[in-house]
Amino acid sequence: MPTITAFVLILVKSGEEDTVLEEIRKMKEVKEARIVYGPWDLICRIEVEHINQLQTFIYELRKIPGVEQTTTLIST
């Protein structure tokens, strides 16, 4: 079944990058996650089978303490 690949840019509270990264890496949809420098603090690459799974993932991601903002980029 085809999968949807997306990159999620994440802004976190200052000083909480490592903690949030650790939590994100536990999520089954996450294939890769890293700290980045610039306007965003973290980036992760995710894979899901359906768009509704992407929506659910984003909702769960935003519940992680320290996450302040996200932007999702769906890749083709």
N, C-alpha and C positions, 0 to 999 in steps of 0.2 A: 504494500500500500504506500502511495506517495506520502512524503512527510513535508511539513511546513518547517522551514528553518527561519529563525528570527534572531536578531541581535537586540539585546536590551541594554540601554544606557541607563545607569543608575547614579543618582546623587544621594549621598548619605551625610548624616551629621558628622561634623569634624571629629576625628579621632576614633570613629567606629568602623572604619573601612575593613579592618581585618576580621572583626566579629561578624559583620554583615556578609563578607565574602565566604566565611566558613559556613554560614547558614545557607547561602545560595548554592554552594557546592553540594549540599545534601539533597537538593531537589532533583527528582528523577529526570526531569526534562532537560536539565542543564548538562551540556556536553563539554563546555569550557567556560571558565570565569576567571577574570583577571582584574587587578587594580590598574587603572590608567591615570594619566596626568593630563590636565586640561580642565574644561568646563564640567566634565563628568568624572566620577570617582571610580566606578566599576563598569565593566562590560561583561555580558555573558552571551553565549551562543546556545540557543535552545532548539530542540526538535520536538514537534508534536504532530499527530496525525490529522487533527481537525482544528478549525479555527476556534471552536468553542473551548478546546483544551488550552489554546493560547490565552484566551480571555480568563479562564480559571487560573492559569499560571500567574498572570499579571496581578490578579486580585490577591493571590497568596503571597506573592513577592512583596506587594505593597504593605502587607501586614507585618513584615519583619521589622522589629524595632530598629530604628536608625535610618530606615529608608525614607527619604523625603520626596523624591520625584523620580519618575521613569519616563523613558521614551522608547518605543518599540519600532524597530525597522524590520519589515518582513522581506526576506531575501528570495530571489527567484533562481 
